[in-house]
Amino acid sequence: MEQKILFIIIGMSLVTYLPRALPLLVLSKFELPLLFRRWLQFIPVAVLSALLAPAILMPQGRLVISLDNNALIASVLCFLAAAKTKNIFLTIVIGILAMFVLQTFK
């Protein structure tokens, strides 16, 4: 039984590590075109948006764009704080406080 668990852990490690390491190893040998490198810069923003949009706009599994949506209100406050201050710590604190206030007093 212990050997089976060890093989599972090794297999999961390989499945996690190889998709990250192989492109790094292969692409490090080439000079990537500027346009492709600029395109790659947008991937984190696109992934984060794809993860956050459903959580913010569909908190109960359906589209809720109203003042009843605490996540939407808090995210607007976070966006404004981030745009104004460009301080990630302050933005996170404002988001946490906004959700606390909205959930406590609404």
N, CA, C and O atoms as CSV, one atom per row, in Angstrom:
chain,resi,resn,atom,element,x,y,z
A,1,MET,N,N,0.821,-1.198,0.000
A,1,MET,CA,C,0.000,0.000,0.000
A,1,MET,C,C,0.867,1.264,0.000
A,1,MET,O,O,0.578,2.212,-0.731
A,2,GLU,N,N,1.924,1.282,0.813
A,2,GLU,CA,C,2.789,2.452,0.881
A,2,GLU,C,C,3.500,2.692,-0.446
A,2,GLU,O,O,3.730,3.840,-0.828
A,3,GLN,N,N,3.849,1.617,-1.151
A,3,GLN,CA,C,4.530,1.745,-2.444
A,3,GLN,C,C,3.585,2.363,-3.472
A,3,GLN,O,O,4.002,3.166,-4.307
A,4,LYS,N,N,2.323,1.985,-3.404
A,4,LYS,CA,C,1.329,2.543,-4.316
A,4,LYS,C,C,1.187,4.050,-4.097
A,4,LYS,O,O,1.107,4.815,-5.058
A,5,ILE,N,N,1.157,4.467,-2.846
A,5,ILE,CA,C,1.037,5.884,-2.530
A,5,ILE,C,C,2.264,6.641,-3.019
A,5,ILE,O,O,2.147,7.752,-3.534
A,6,LEU,N,N,3.438,6.042,-2.859
A,6,LEU,CA,C,4.669,6.671,-3.330
A,6,LEU,C,C,4.631,6.864,-4.846
A,6,LEU,O,O,5.020,7.924,-5.336
A,7,PHE,N,N,4.170,5.861,-5.597
A,7,PHE,CA,C,4.060,5.985,-7.045
A,7,PHE,C,C,3.035,7.051,-7.441
A,7,PHE,O,O,3.231,7.774,-8.418
A,8,ILE,N,N,1.957,7.143,-6.689
A,8,ILE,CA,C,0.953,8.171,-6.962
A,8,ILE,C,C,1.555,9.561,-6.756
A,8,ILE,O,O,1.339,10.457,-7.573
A,9,ILE,N,N,2.303,9.744,-5.676
A,9,ILE,CA,C,2.930,11.034,-5.407
A,9,ILE,C,C,3.946,11.384,-6.489
A,9,ILE,O,O,3.991,12.526,-6.945
A,10,ILE,N,N,4.757,10.424,-6.902
A,10,ILE,CA,C,5.738,10.656,-7.964
A,10,ILE,C,C,5.033,10.993,-9.273
A,10,ILE,O,O,5.439,11.919,-9.975
A,11,GLY,N,N,3.988,10.253,-9.604
A,11,GLY,CA,C,3.231,10.518,-10.832
A,11,GLY,C,C,2.590,11.891,-10.820
A,11,GLY,O,O,2.634,12.602,-11.824
A,12,MET,N,N,1.996,12.276,-9.700
A,12,MET,CA,C,1.375,13.600,-9.595
A,12,MET,C,C,2.425,14.697,-9.693
A,12,MET,O,O,2.167,15.751,-10.275
A,13,SER,N,N,3.595,14.462,-9.136
A,13,SER,CA,C,4.677,15.447,-9.234
A,13,SER,C,C,5.111,15.632,-10.681
A,13,SER,O,O,5.320,16.759,-11.128
A,14,LEU,N,N,5.247,14.540,-11.408
A,14,LEU,CA,C,5.642,14.631,-12.815
A,14,LEU,C,C,4.581,15.340,-13.649
A,14,LEU,O,O,4.905,16.177,-14.492
A,15,VAL,N,N,3.331,15.010,-13.415
A,15,VAL,CA,C,2.244,15.628,-14.170
A,15,VAL,C,C,2.165,17.130,-13.880
A,15,VAL,O,O,1.766,17.908,-14.746
A,16,THR,N,N,2.539,17.531,-12.680
A,16,THR,CA,C,2.534,18.951,-12.326
A,16,THR,C,C,3.769,19.664,-12.852
A,16,THR,O,O,3.673,20.789,-13.342
A,17,TYR,N,N,4.919,19.029,-12.758
A,17,TYR,CA,C,6.187,19.692,-13.071
A,17,TYR,C,C,6.492,19.728,-14.565
A,17,TYR,O,O,6.930,20.759,-15.075
A,18,LEU,N,N,6.274,18.636,-15.270
A,18,LEU,CA,C,6.660,18.561,-16.683
A,18,LEU,C,C,5.990,19.604,-17.579
A,18,LEU,O,O,6.682,20.215,-18.393
A,19,PRO,N,N,4.679,19.839,-17.470
A,19,PRO,CA,C,4.085,20.872,-18.337
A,19,PRO,C,C,4.644,22.270,-18.097
A,19,PRO,O,O,4.530,23.139,-18.961
A,20,ARG,N,N,5.239,22.490,-16.945
A,20,ARG,CA,C,5.837,23.799,-16.681
A,20,ARG,C,C,7.293,23.840,-17.120
A,20,ARG,O,O,7.764,24.855,-17.634
A,21,ALA,N,N,7.996,22.746,-16.918
A,21,ALA,CA,C,9.436,22.724,-17.197
A,21,ALA,C,C,9.739,22.555,-18.684
A,21,ALA,O,O,10.668,23.183,-19.193
A,22,LEU,N,N,8.984,21.728,-19.385
A,22,LEU,CA,C,9.297,21.462,-20.791
A,22,LEU,C,C,9.230,22.718,-21.669
A,22,LEU,O,O,10.167,22.962,-22.429
A,23,PRO,N,N,8.174,23.517,-21.599
A,23,PRO,CA,C,8.189,24.743,-22.417
A,23,PRO,C,C,9.334,25.679,-22.041
A,23,PRO,O,O,9.915,26.334,-22.906
A,24,LEU,N,N,9.650,25.739,-20.772
A,24,LEU,CA,C,10.752,26.589,-20.335
A,24,LEU,C,C,12.070,26.105,-20.938
A,24,LEU,O,O,12.870,26.906,-21.421
A,25,LEU,N,N,12.288,24.803,-20.908
A,25,LEU,CA,C,13.522,24.252,-21.474
A,25,LEU,C,C,13.585,24.442,-22.989
A,25,LEU,O,O,14.628,24.820,-23.522
A,26,VAL,N,N,12.496,24.186,-23.671
A,26,VAL,CA,C,12.481,24.278,-25.132
A,26,VAL,C,C,12.569,25.733,-25.588
A,26,VAL,O,O,13.370,26.062,-26.463
A,27,LEU,N,N,11.749,26.602,-25.000
A,27,LEU,CA,C,11.696,27.992,-25.456
A,27,LEU,C,C,12.908,28.818,-25.029
A,27,LEU,O,O,13.168,29.875,-25.603
A,28,SER,N,N,13.649,28.348,-24.029
A,28,SER,CA,C,14.829,29.103,-23.600
A,28,SER,C,C,15.952,29.035,-24.630
A,28,SER,O,O,16.902,29.816,-24.562
A,29,LYS,N,N,15.855,28.126,-25.566
A,29,LYS,CA,C,16.880,27.983,-26.601
A,29,LYS,C,C,16.620,28.879,-27.817
A,29,LYS,O,O,17.450,28.961,-28.722
A,30,PHE,N,N,15.463,29.549,-27.831
A,30,PHE,CA,C,15.082,30.387,-28.961
A,30,PHE,C,C,14.889,31.833,-28.515
A,30,PHE,O,O,14.569,32.105,-27.358
A,31,GLU,N,N,15.089,32.744,-29.448
A,31,GLU,CA,C,14.748,34.147,-29.221
A,31,GLU,C,C,13.310,34.334,-29.712
A,31,GLU,O,O,13.038,34.233,-30.908
A,32,LEU,N,N,12.414,34.602,-28.801
A,32,LEU,CA,C,11.007,34.747,-29.164
A,32,LEU,C,C,10.766,36.111,-29.797
A,32,LEU,O,O,11.369,37.101,-29.384
A,33,PRO,N,N,9.897,36.171,-30.790
A,33,PRO,CA,C,9.582,37.458,-31.420
A,33,PRO,C,C,8.952,38.426,-30.404
A,33,PRO,O,O,8.261,38.010,-29.475
A,34,LEU,N,N,9.203,39.688,-30.602
A,34,LEU,CA,C,8.700,40.722,-29.694
A,34,LEU,C,C,7.178,40.676,-29.574
A,34,LEU,O,O,6.641,40.811,-28.474
A,35,LEU,N,N,6.490,40.489,-30.678
A,35,LEU,CA,C,5.026,40.436,-30.651
A,35,LEU,C,C,4.539,39.286,-29.767
A,35,LEU,O,O,3.581,39.447,-29.011
A,36,PHE,N,N,5.188,38.140,-29.860
A,36,PHE,CA,C,4.806,36.980,-29.041
A,36,PHE,C,C,5.082,37.243,-27.566
A,36,PHE,O,O,4.267,36.882,-26.717
A,37,ARG,N,N,6.209,37.861,-27.243
A,37,ARG,CA,C,6.529,38.188,-25.850
A,37,ARG,C,C,5.536,39.197,-25.282
A,37,ARG,O,O,5.140,39.092,-24.121
A,38,ARG,N,N,5.134,40.170,-26.090
A,38,ARG,CA,C,4.131,41.143,-25.637
A,38,ARG,C,C,2.787,40.463,-25.410
A,38,ARG,O,O,2.065,40.800,-24.472
A,39,TRP,N,N,2.454,39.505,-26.270
A,39,TRP,CA,C,1.203,38.761,-26.120
A,39,TRP,C,C,1.226,37.943,-24.829
A,39,TRP,O,O,0.211,37.845,-24.139
A,40,LEU,N,N,2.365,37.363,-24.503
A,40,LEU,CA,C,2.485,36.555,-23.289
A,40,LEU,C,C,2.253,37.380,-22.027
A,40,LEU,O,O,1.820,36.836,-21.012
A,41,GLN,N,N,2.528,38.661,-22.070
A,41,GLN,CA,C,2.338,39.509,-20.896
A,41,GLN,C,C,0.866,39.616,-20.485
A,41,GLN,O,O,0.568,39.913,-19.328
A,42,PHE,N,N,-0.042,39.379,-21.411
A,42,PHE,CA,C,-1.465,39.509,-21.103
A,42,PHE,C,C,-2.084,38.228,-20.543
A,42,PHE,O,O,-3.235,38.245,-20.106
A,43,ILE,N,N,-1.355,37.141,-20.549
A,43,ILE,CA,C,-1.914,35.873,-20.079
A,43,ILE,C,C,-2.298,35.918,-18.603
A,43,ILE,O,O,-3.395,35.471,-18.271
A,44,PRO,N,N,-1.459,36.432,-17.693
A,44,PRO,CA,C,-1.893,36.466,-16.293
A,44,PRO,C,C,-3.164,37.274,-16.075
A,44,PRO,O,O,-4.017,36.872,-15.284
A,45,VAL,N,N,-3.307,38.387,-16.749
A,45,VAL,CA,C,-4.516,39.211,-16.610
A,45,VAL,C,C,-5.731,38.456,-17.139
A,45,VAL,O,O,-6.801,38.489,-16.530
A,46,ALA,N,N,-5.567,37.778,-18.266
A,46,ALA,CA,C,-6.682,37.031,-18.856
A,46,ALA,C,C,-7.102,35.870,-17.959
A,46,ALA,O,O,-8.295,35.617,-17.786
A,47,VAL,N,N,-6.137,35.172,-17.394
A,47,VAL,CA,C,-6.452,34.036,-16.516
A,47,VAL,C,C,-7.130,34.531,-15.241
A,47,VAL,O,O,-8.128,33.961,-14.800
A,48,LEU,N,N,-6.585,35.588,-14.656
A,48,LEU,CA,C,-7.195,36.133,-13.442
A,48,LEU,C,C,-8.618,36.618,-13.710
A,48,LEU,O,O,-9.511,36.404,-12.890
A,49,SER,N,N,-8.828,37.263,-14.842
A,49,SER,CA,C,-10.180,37.713,-15.201
A,49,SER,C,C,-11.128,36.535,-15.381
A,49,SER,O,O,-12.278,36.586,-14.946
A,50,ALA,N,N,-10.652,35.491,-16.013
A,50,ALA,CA,C,-11.495,34.317,-16.234
A,50,ALA,C,C,-11.854,33.628,-14.920
A,50,ALA,O,O,-12.921,33.026,-14.802
A,51,LEU,N,N,-10.971,33.715,-13.943
A,51,LEU,CA,C,-11.264,33.116,-12.640
A,51,LEU,C,C,-12.180,34.004,-11.792
A,51,LEU,O,O,-13.058,33.507,-11.087
A,52,LEU,N,N,-11.969,35.305,-11.867
A,52,LEU,CA,C,-12.726,36.212,-11.008
A,52,LEU,C,C,-14.118,36.560,-11.536
A,52,LEU,O,O,-15.050,36.707,-10.746
A,53,ALA,N,N,-14.274,36.693,-12.837
A,53,ALA,CA,C,-15.554,37.136,-13.397
A,53,ALA,C,C,-16.736,36.263,-12.956
A,53,ALA,O,O,-17.749,36.813,-12.522
A,54,PRO,N,N,-16.653,34.941,-13.046
A,54,PRO,CA,C,-17.799,34.149,-12.577
A,54,PRO,C,C,-18.052,34.294,-11.077
A,54,PRO,O,O,-19.204,34.309,-10.644
A,55,ALA,N,N,-16.984,34.401,-10.281
A,55,ALA,CA,C,-17.164,34.539,-8.840
A,55,ALA,C,C,-17.802,35.875,-8.474
A,55,ALA,O,O,-18.567,35.961,-7.513
A,56,ILE,N,N,-17.490,36.903,-9.235
A,56,ILE,CA,C,-18.034,38.234,-8.939
A,56,ILE,C,C,-19.427,38.411,-9.527
A,56,ILE,O,O,-20.318,38.925,-8.852
A,57,LEU,N,N,-19.626,38.000,-10.755
A,57,LEU,CA,C,-20.894,38.255,-11.447
A,57,LEU,C,C,-21.946,37.174,-11.221
A,57,LEU,O,O,-23.135,37.417,-11.428
A,58,MET,N,N,-21.526,35.988,-10.803
A,58,MET,CA,C,-22.465,34.879,-10.611
A,58,MET,C,C,-22.262,34.216,-9.252
A,58,MET,O,O,-21.957,33.024,-9.199
A,59,PRO,N,N,-22.421,34.950,-8.152
A,59,PRO,CA,C,-22.124,34.366,-6.844
A,59,PRO,C,C,-23.075,33.243,-6.423
A,59,PRO,O,O,-22.678,32.352,-5.672
A,60,GLN,N,N,-24.301,33.274,-6.888
A,60,GLN,CA,C,-25.255,32.202,-6.553
A,60,GLN,C,C,-25.509,31.267,-7.736
A,60,GLN,O,O,-26.508,30.548,-7.758
A,61,GLY,N,N,-24.620,31.277,-8.699
A,61,GLY,CA,C,-24.772,30.410,-9.855
A,61,GLY,C,C,-25.594,31.010,-10.976
A,61,GLY,O,O,-25.827,30.362,-11.996
A,62,ARG,N,N,-26.028,32.228,-10.796
A,62,ARG,CA,C,-26.770,32.932,-11.845
A,62,ARG,C,C,-26.266,34.366,-11.891
A,62,ARG,O,O,-25.728,34.876,-10.909
A,63,LEU,N,N,-26.440,35.002,-13.025
A,63,LEU,CA,C,-25.947,36.358,-13.216
A,63,LEU,C,C,-26.694,37.332,-12.299
A,63,LEU,O,O,-27.920,37.431,-12.347
A,64,VAL,N,N,-25.931,38.050,-11.461
A,64,VAL,CA,C,-26.520,39.017,-10.534
A,64,VAL,C,C,-25.752,40.326,-10.668
A,64,VAL,O,O,-24.657,40.480,-10.128
A,65,ILE,N,N,-26.350,41.268,-11.403
A,65,ILE,CA,C,-25.760,42.601,-11.540
A,65,ILE,C,C,-26.725,43.577,-10.886
A,65,ILE,O,O,-27.549,44.213,-11.543
A,66,SER,N,N,-26.591,43.672,-9.557
A,66,SER,CA,C,-27.464,44.564,-8.786
A,66,SER,C,C,-26.761,44.912,-7.482
A,66,SER,O,O,-25.662,44.429,-7.208
A,67,LEU,N,N,-27.396,45.742,-6.696
A,67,LEU,CA,C,-26.828,46.114,-5.408
A,67,LEU,C,C,-26.939,44.997,-4.374
A,67,LEU,O,O,-26.412,45.126,-3.268
A,68,ASP,N,N,-27.609,43.916,-4.714
A,68,ASP,CA,C,-27.677,42.749,-3.823
A,68,ASP,C,C,-26.418,41.894,-3.908
A,68,ASP,O,O,-26.211,41.018,-3.068
A,69,ASN,N,N,-25.583,42.134,-4.899
A,69,ASN,CA,C,-24.368,41.351,-5.122
A,69,ASN,C,C,-23.203,41.989,-4.363
A,69,ASN,O,O,-22.587,42.940,-4.844
A,70,ASN,N,N,-22.905,41.456,-3.170
A,70,ASN,CA,C,-21.829,42.001,-2.342
A,70,ASN,C,C,-20.477,41.897,-3.029
A,70,ASN,O,O,-19.657,42.809,-2.924
A,71,ALA,N,N,-20.236,40.801,-3.726
A,71,ALA,CA,C,-18.951,40.609,-4.400
A,71,ALA,C,C,-18.740,41.668,-5.483
A,71,ALA,O,O,-17.622,42.147,-5.671
A,72,LEU,N,N,-19.790,42.030,-6.183
A,72,LEU,CA,C,-19.685,43.043,-7.226
A,72,LEU,C,C,-19.387,44.423,-6.628
A,72,LEU,O,O,-18.549,45.162,-7.144
A,73,ILE,N,N,-20.070,44.756,-5.551
A,73,ILE,CA,C,-19.831,46.049,-4.895
A,73,ILE,C,C,-18.399,46.115,-4.367
A,73,ILE,O,O,-17.705,47.111,-4.573
A,74,ALA,N,N,-17.959,45.062,-3.689
A,74,ALA,CA,C,-16.601,45.033,-3.137
A,74,ALA,C,C,-15.560,45.071,-4.250
A,74,ALA,O,O,-14.516,45.706,-4.096
A,75,SER,N,N,-15.824,44.409,-5.353
A,75,SER,CA,C,-14.846,44.409,-6.454
A,75,SER,C,C,-14.748,45.783,-7.115
A,75,SER,O,O,-13.667,46.184,-7.548
A,76,VAL,N,N,-15.865,46.509,-7.195
A,76,VAL,CA,C,-15.816,47.873,-7.736
A,76,VAL,C,C,-14.984,48.758,-6.814
A,76,VAL,O,O,-14.177,49.560,-7.284
A,77,LEU,N,N,-15.178,48.616,-5.499
A,77,LEU,CA,C,-14.376,49.381,-4.545
A,77,LEU,C,C,-12.894,49.018,-4.653
A,77,LEU,O,O,-12.031,49.892,-4.570
A,78,CYS,N,N,-12.601,47.738,-4.835
A,78,CYS,CA,C,-11.211,47.300,-5.009
A,78,CYS,C,C,-10.611,47.880,-6.282
A,78,CYS,O,O,-9.465,48.329,-6.288
A,79,PHE,N,N,-11.383,47.868,-7.349
A,79,PHE,CA,C,-10.895,48.412,-8.612
A,79,PHE,C,C,-10.582,49.901,-8.476
A,79,PHE,O,O,-9.548,50.368,-8.953
A,80,LEU,N,N,-11.461,50.630,-7.835
A,80,LEU,CA,C,-11.227,52.061,-7.641
A,80,LEU,C,C,-9.996,52.314,-6.772
A,80,LEU,O,O,-9.200,53.210,-7.053
A,81,ALA,N,N,-9.849,51.514,-5.714
A,81,ALA,CA,C,-8.680,51.664,-4.839
A,81,ALA,C,C,-7.399,51.330,-5.588
A,81,ALA,O,O,-6.392,52.021,-5.439
A,82,ALA,N,N,-7.433,50.273,-6.393
A,82,ALA,CA,C,-6.244,49.890,-7.154
A,82,ALA,C,C,-5.897,50.945,-8.191
A,82,ALA,O,O,-4.723,51.265,-8.377
A,83,ALA,N,N,-6.889,51.484,-8.862
A,83,ALA,CA,C,-6.633,52.498,-9.880
A,83,ALA,C,C,-6.093,53.782,-9.256
A,83,ALA,O,O,-5.231,54.443,-9.835
A,84,LYS,N,N,-6.595,54.130,-8.088
A,84,LYS,CA,C,-6.185,55.382,-7.442
A,84,LYS,C,C,-4.824,55.251,-6.767
A,84,LYS,O,O,-3.972,56.126,-6.928
A,85,THR,N,N,-4.603,54.165,-6.009
A,85,THR,CA,C,-3.397,54.063,-5.185
A,85,THR,C,C,-2.292,53.219,-5.804
A,85,THR,O,O,-1.114,53.439,-5.522
A,86,LYS,N,N,-2.662,52.252,-6.649
A,86,LYS,CA,C,-1.713,51.288,-7.213
A,86,LYS,C,C,-0.953,50.551,-6.109
A,86,LYS,O,O,0.216,50.200,-6.272
A,87,ASN,N,N,-1.629,50.325,-4.995
A,87,ASN,CA,C,-1.060,49.656,-3.836
A,87,ASN,C,C,-1.832,48.368,-3.603
A,87,ASN,O,O,-3.001,48.405,-3.216
A,88,ILE,N,N,-1.192,47.233,-3.834
A,88,ILE,CA,C,-1.889,45.948,-3.738
A,88,ILE,C,C,-2.346,45.655,-2.310
A,88,ILE,O,O,-3.433,45.118,-2.101
A,89,PHE,N,N,-1.518,46.009,-1.332
A,89,PHE,CA,C,-1.880,45.751,0.065
A,89,PHE,C,C,-3.137,46.532,0.447
A,89,PHE,O,O,-4.071,45.973,1.022
A,90,LEU,N,N,-3.152,47.809,0.130
A,90,LEU,CA,C,-4.307,48.641,0.444
A,90,LEU,C,C,-5.554,48.150,-0.299
A,90,LEU,O,O,-6.655,48.167,0.251
A,91,THR,N,N,-5.380,47.718,-1.533
A,91,THR,CA,C,-6.504,47.202,-2.316
A,91,THR,C,C,-7.097,45.958,-1.659
A,91,THR,O,O,-8.317,45.819,-1.575
A,92,ILE,N,N,-6.239,45.062,-1.198
A,92,ILE,CA,C,-6.717,43.836,-0.539
A,92,ILE,C,C,-7.426,44.174,0.761
A,92,ILE,O,O,-8.487,43.621,1.049
A,93,VAL,N,N,-6.856,45.075,1.548
A,93,VAL,CA,C,-7.484,45.476,2.813
A,93,VAL,C,C,-8.849,46.102,2.556
A,93,VAL,O,O,-9.807,45.809,3.272
A,94,ILE,N,N,-8.950,46.948,1.558
A,94,ILE,CA,C,-10.238,47.569,1.223
A,94,ILE,C,C,-11.243,46.505,0.793
A,94,ILE,O,O,-12.412,46.574,1.173
A,95,GLY,N,N,-10.810,45.534,0.015
A,95,GLY,CA,C,-11.704,44.464,-0.400
A,95,GLY,C,C,-12.202,43.633,0.772
A,95,GLY,O,O,-13.385,43.300,0.842
A,96,ILE,N,N,-11.309,43.298,1.687
A,96,ILE,CA,C,-11.696,42.513,2.864
A,96,ILE,C,C,-12.660,43.304,3.739
A,96,ILE,O,O,-13.682,42.782,4.183
A,97,LEU,N,N,-12.324,44.572,3.982
A,97,LEU,CA,C,-13.208,45.409,4.797
A,97,LEU,C,C,-14.564,45.624,4.125
A,97,LEU,O,O,-15.597,45.615,4.795
A,98,ALA,N,N,-14.566,45.815,2.822
A,98,ALA,CA,C,-15.830,46.003,2.105
A,98,ALA,C,C,-16.718,44.770,2.231
A,98,ALA,O,O,-17.913,44.891,2.499
A,99,MET,N,N,-16.146,43.598,2.040
A,99,MET,CA,C,-16.948,42.378,2.170
A,99,MET,C,C,-17.441,42.192,3.606
A,99,MET,O,O,-18.577,41.775,3.835
A,100,PHE,N,N,-16.570,42.508,4.569
A,100,PHE,CA,C,-16.985,42.389,5.983
A,100,PHE,C,C,-18.162,43.311,6.279
A,100,PHE,O,O,-19.156,42.887,6.869
A,101,VAL,N,N,-18.047,44.572,5.869
A,101,VAL,CA,C,-19.125,45.539,6.126
A,101,VAL,C,C,-20.393,45.140,5.397
A,101,VAL,O,O,-21.481,45.184,5.971
A,102,LEU,N,N,-20.264,44.753,4.143
A,102,LEU,CA,C,-21.450,44.383,3.351
A,102,LEU,C,C,-22.153,43.154,3.930
A,102,LEU,O,O,-23.382,43.109,3.981
A,103,GLN,N,N,-21.383,42.163,4.362
A,103,GLN,CA,C,-22.000,40.959,4.905
A,103,GLN,C,C,-22.543,41.165,6.320
A,103,GLN,O,O,-23.502,40.508,6.725
A,104,THR,N,N,-21.933,42.070,7.059
A,104,THR,CA,C,-22.364,42.296,8.439
A,104,THR,C,C,-23.586,43.186,8.526
A,104,THR,O,O,-24.504,42.918,9.301
A,105,PHE,N,N,-23.600,44.243,7.734
A,105,PHE,CA,C,-24.643,45.253,7.887
A,105,PHE,C,C,-25.696,45.251,6.796
A,105,PHE,O,O,-26.549,46.138,6.774
A,106,LYS,N,N,-25.667,44.297,5.904
A,106,LYS,CA,C,-26.658,44.264,4.826
A,106,LYS,C,C,-27.687,43.214,5.082
A,106,LYS,O,O,-28.604,43.040,4.280
